[in-house]
Amino acid sequence: GGTGGLGEGTFAEFPSGNVRDGSGKLIKAANDGIEYLDEGLRMTEQPFAGGAKGGQFSTRIIDDAVEYAMKNKVNHVFGKAAHNLDPLVAKLGGQENTFRAVLNAANGKLPASGVFTNIPINVGGYNVIIRGSVINGVPKIGTMFIP
């Protein structure tokens, strides 16, 4: 914890472009000024938050990610037999539960922003490979499959 010796009103640059203000709150520069990020989003000084304990995405962010996936990715992800997801979906009790379980398991293993490819996640005893991107702090699954 703490601000690492930063005085009030000073800023520390992070690789993602996010900064901490003098009180240690994580903020990001936006075109329309400064915006405080979701309190549950925990950034580290590393470009990848894989070393952070407790994950990088809050429950609310995971909810947003599941909502995006259910609206945009159900047919692509679950509609292809080659993705081999049927046993996992059956085990977890549905597609939404599967997206949520995969995102929770991926928490802390994804970049703070940008594209991620071929990230192996263990969910319910299955090795699932995920691809997608983190956009505006929300992990968006592009595809996932069991090889």
C-alpha positions, 0 to 999 in steps of 0.5 A, a space after each residue: 500500500 501507500 503511495 511509494 513516497 509520492 507527494 500530494 499532487 504528483 503522478 507516477 507513470 505506469 506502462 498502461 498509460 494509467 497513473 496514480 494521483 498523490 493519494 494513490 488512487 488509480 486514474 487514467 487520462 481520457 480525451 475529456 479529462 481524468 477519469 477514476 477507474 473502477 475501484 475493483 480494478 487492481 493495476 500493478 507496475 508490471 505490464 501484465 497483472 499476472 503477478 497480482 494477488 486476488 486478480 485484476 478484474 472486479 466482480 463488476 468487470 467480470 459481469 460486464 465481460 460475461 454480458 458482452 460474451 452472451 450478447 456477442 459470442 455465444 454462436 461463435 464460441 459454442 456453435 462450433 463442434 470443433 471447439 469441444 466445449 460441450 462437456 464443460 458447458 454440461 458440467 458447469 450448467 450452461 453457457 453463461 456459467 461457462 463464460 463466467 468460470 473461464 473469465 474468473 479463472 483467467 483473472 490475473 492472467 491477462 494483459 492490462 489492455 490489448 490483445 491476448 492470444 492462446 492463454 491456457 486456463 484450467 476450468 472444471 478440470 478442462 484445459 481451455 484456450 482463450 483469445 480476445 482483448 482487454 478493452 477499456 479495462 474489460 476482458 472480451 473473449 473472442 474465442 475459446 476452445 478445448 484443444 
